């Protein structure tokens, strides 16, 4: 028979969130969790910041959560599902000599670039890799 507990506590000292690896400062609320479900009977313990609870709840509704959650599963889900829907995902489109050579179209303005999205970003360029926490990005803004 498995068990699961989730107690909201106020930190008396600094802790590290086991999901995002951020700092839980003294005086902040955090979730002190324990259980043995999904761990082959092994008991697990976790301290999680308040900000991660929203991410965890959304993750648990996804297909990625078949085996429960951990920092790596949430990071993979975020990068696969959330990043591509963020307006910061692609870098601003600024055609340069590489673009002109690569697409052979003699780009005179950024608007002619075939890789430019309707949001003014470049699908051919490097994508945002600025995870502000291990499992989420605080810059995330969904594209309208």
Order of alpha helices (4+ residues) and beta strands (2+ residues): beta-beta-beta-beta-beta-alpha-alpha-alpha
